[in-house]
Amino acid sequence: MKLLEGFRKEGRNSRLEMITADLVITGGGLSGVCSAITAARQGLKVVLVQDRPVLGGNASSEVRLWVLGATSHMGNNNRWAREGGVIDELLVENIYRNPEGNAIIFDLVLLDKVIQEPNITLLLNTAVYEVEKDGPERIRALRAFCSQNSTEYRLEAPLFCDASGDGIVGFLAGAAFRMGAETREEFDELMAPDADYGELLGHSLYFYSKDTGKPVQFIPPSFALDVSKEIPRFRNFKANEHGCQLWWVEHGGRLDTVHDTERIKWELWQVVYGIWDYIKNSGEFPKAETMTLEWVGMIPGKRESRRFEGDYMMSQRDLIEQREHPDAVAYGGWSIDLHPADGVFSERQPCNQWHSKGIFQIPYRTLYSKNIKNLFLAGRIISVSHVAFGATRVMATSAYTGQAVAVAASICKQYGIAPAEIYSEGHIVLLQQELMKAGQYIPGLVLRDDADKVQQATVSASSELAFSGFDNADTTWRPLDISAAQLIPLPAGKVPTFTLTLQAERDTGLQVELRVSSRKGGFTPDTILATKAVALITGNTEIQLDFNVELGEAQYVFLTFLKNEHVRLPYTEQRITGLLSVFNGVNKKVSNNGRQRPPADSGVDDFEFWCPQRRPQGQNIAISISEPVNLFGPENVRNGVDRPTTAPNAWVADPGDETPQLTLSWEQPQSISRIDLAFDTDFDHAMESVLMTHPERVMPFCVRNYRIVDANGRVVYQQTDNHQTRNVVTFDEPMMTDKLTIYVEHPSKEIPAALFAVRCYGGDQ
């Protein structure tokens, strides 16, 4: 290309490109990414504007924070709580491609998923700098600039979503927002911090090290801080810790976390290089002699800045009391995680994490501006108090709000309404149902879908699990050095008798309790229904536990064995969808010390933690049951709940069935153009995206191979090597049939095949 252009005394304007869409999303973090993908799949034309060269925000290779939400490192009482929909798809895909937790690969997973959607126009390295308004309460267009191609963009749409973290669109549009903490009195929040603690969470900057196998010298830059003099917790540093293990290297809570971000970054660089200088040159870390810095972040991971006001503002009580909202569209489950504003320079504990007893609903009214009529809010800027923000700010929860916004935008387009009118004009049930159809679990809600042809079908199976206990052939004995429990789903009625063999090193006594959660669908075993004192003699003793208890409704019970170091429990390698062992252990990553004992004036509950162990641990306790549990039948695939809650909610085949199959039949032939299937990718497993590795690429409960056959015996679809939760099978031409049979293979000899849901739709769906 040859170009010769003379002098222009009036100067020149940037190249301008005009783009029109249904929805413009600002911010390419996980909330923006999940919102864009979800909206695109809803049929909206989407522009996704990201001011960085990569997607993912704090999860990207630029920052390298692991993605977490309600599962909270598996350190809380939120069972089967991993978020669904697109964020589930992304995390499951990342485990499949990237079990080592490489941040670069996670970048690729996100980018690949976005560019596969033809309805998304992706603008990287493009920063929004101006809002055009159509009157005081509406946005007409955004202006953005890409420094890499010297192009200005004008982005026009009827709907906008601010997922930018700092809320640049809402700020420029004039929407009401807050920074800093509310007083205790405003929302009756006993956790509201005082000025001494500080009102903003700061930024963190991570670094990675590696061992080169030979001595490496480090000469610090002139700006490196002497951490031994400046950092009260400097002795907490360890040579082998890096990445987001050093989340507590935090700073900036006393500054303006929007406009002072560059200053905060420089001061964090001073800290990081001072830390490495201390590790390398203090003489206290001889193992660091052969280590070198591999990577230091160029931008800090930001926790808190602006929060915008919607038609509802969540507060501490919403979380702790697990309040139910008529417009629930998402949920959270991270602790209320507040940090002292002085961060790494503080002598206080680096965080205060107080958990609720379970997951909490997030209402739709927090996801749009109360002032700007066509502006959605997603991510950490949603309408919450500072205290509630301590729990809603984490990335998987942020992503979940983005997905809710996307489906809401689709409804806005369909009915020609503004975001607030979904609530005020009675479209909330439609929003909730459409979200659940897209894989978004909403606690307490059930999908009722009249368009699903499975609802009119006869559903049968070649077999179903009648759970009467585990096979004891592969028993492993483990000491009861921490209290352990087996989670067992039971129907209403008399609790059956449990039988198992125990080993005792000497004559001793053991206390066994039957517990349940006081909250329906909860997994905090805070109610003891009955207790048995068991006398054991040295050696093996078979015991029978008849608690003589009646259950008023189907629910999970905890068969609980209290700690006794002289006793061993039998464990089995068998794993079954909806069955799980939990332990009253400790998980320091989330301030879990076995029991939460909050200050009396905190407004937080006192309770025990009962959490699973990560695979390859976490085997089930080898019990048998006097009456089989018949909660795994084929009718579960159309009950509208796609994960364990008060019951397993899955069809589980009998392990001895060599060719498990589920059959749907109708009295008249049906026109079917799409089949949705939901498999078990272990919603209890926390899928940290980086740093922490995972023991498998595919969740062990997931059906890998299946095929779908019509009434004529024709294979209409076949899948091998599946690893995803949700499979959507679409046909170019609708098929007519009065029967479909789904043949599934058991994932392994220890794990029977399971299926949460099957839904069938006609050509108009």
Beta strands, then each sheet from edge to edge (+ up, - down):
strand 1: 15-20
strand 2: 23-26
strand 3: 46-49
strand 4: 120-123
strand 5: 126-133
strand 6: 139-146
strand 7: 151-156
strand 8: 159-162
strand 9: 177-178
strand 10: 203-204
strand 11: 207-211
strand 12: 250-251
strand 13: 291-296
strand 14: 301-302
strand 15: 307-308
strand 16: 328-332
strand 17: 336-338
strand 18: 352-354
strand 19: 360-363
strand 20: 375-377
strand 21: 458-461
strand 22: 467-469
strand 23: 476-480
strand 24: 484-490
strand 25: 493-494
strand 26: 498-504
strand 27: 508-516
strand 28: 527-536
strand 29: 539-545
strand 30: 550-551
strand 31: 555-561
strand 32: 564-572
strand 33: 580-583
strand 34: 595-596
strand 35: 607-608
strand 36: 620-621
strand 37: 624-629
strand 38: 651-652
strand 39: 661-678
strand 40: 706-710
strand 41: 715-719
strand 42: 726-744
strand 43: 754-755
strand 44: 757-761
sheet 1: 1+ 7+ 6- 5+
sheet 2: 4+ 3+ 2+ 8+ 20+
sheet 3: 9+ 15-
sheet 4: 12+ 10- 14+
sheet 5: 11+ 13-
sheet 6: 16+ 19-
sheet 7: 17+ 18-
sheet 8: 21+ 39- 42+ 40- 41+
sheet 9: 21+ 39- 44+
sheet 10: 22+ 37- 26+ 29-
sheet 11: 22+ 37- 26+ 32- 23+
sheet 12: 22+ 37- 26+ 32- 36+
sheet 13: 28+ 27- 31+ 24- 33+
sheet 14: 25+ 30-
sheet 15: 34+ 35-
sheet 16: 38+ 43-
end
